Amino acid sequence: MRMVRCLWLAVLLMGMGSAEAMAGKADVVDVKVTREPAGTYRFDVTVSSDDTGWDKYADRWDVVAPDGTVLGTRVLAHPHETEQPFTRSQPGIAIPADVTSVTVRAHDKAEGYGGAEMNVALPAR
């Protein structure tokens, strides 16, 4: 019986460590993509993060091609402590014709990347 309790305690502690590892990251929770008349794309990205001030906040989000190339970045100029989640847009992102889907990821000034990302299909050309 003691061995079973030790195993359950180990599993519980491992799970808590995983939750802590994800805490504090900036998460992408929604993405809307629109094809613009010029052939570029507008991204409306909703981010959820536990901004606490200038030392810890979601400071940008990226549009990334399947091969890892960053196609566009929206810089977030200030913390959003009282506006969560929040949506910001970036028009004019050029995407190569052979790319049909992208990943959108958010970056936290203190925690870096690692939060929830979203893979999105591009509207038909």
Buried (B, 14 or more C-beta within 10 A) or exposed (E): EEEEEEEEEEEEEEEEEEEEEEEBBBBBBBBEBEBEEEEBBBBBBBBBBBBEEEEBBBBBBBBBBEEEEEBBBBEBEEBBBEEEBBEBEBBEBEBEEEBEEBBBBBBBBEBEEBBBBBEBEEEEE
